[in-house]
Amino acid sequence: MREEALKQRIKGDTHSPGMYRGYVPLQNIDAFYDAFEITETDGMYLTPENRIKIW
């Protein structure tokens, strides 16, 4: 997808772009880190203060 099309989709679509749907939500779930032993050296690691908390 071209950058301009992606920008338009992000502005108007309530869903995440497909390339992010599979892993980005997991990065914000603390249990994910425990279950898969994700550490600071892993590419998917987000510091606890950068994880989104909705509830």
Summary of the structure (lengths in Angstrom):
residues: 55
radius of gyration: 13.7
end to end distance: 32.6
largest distance: 37.4
contacts: 86
relative contact order: 0.13
helix: 47%
strand: 0%
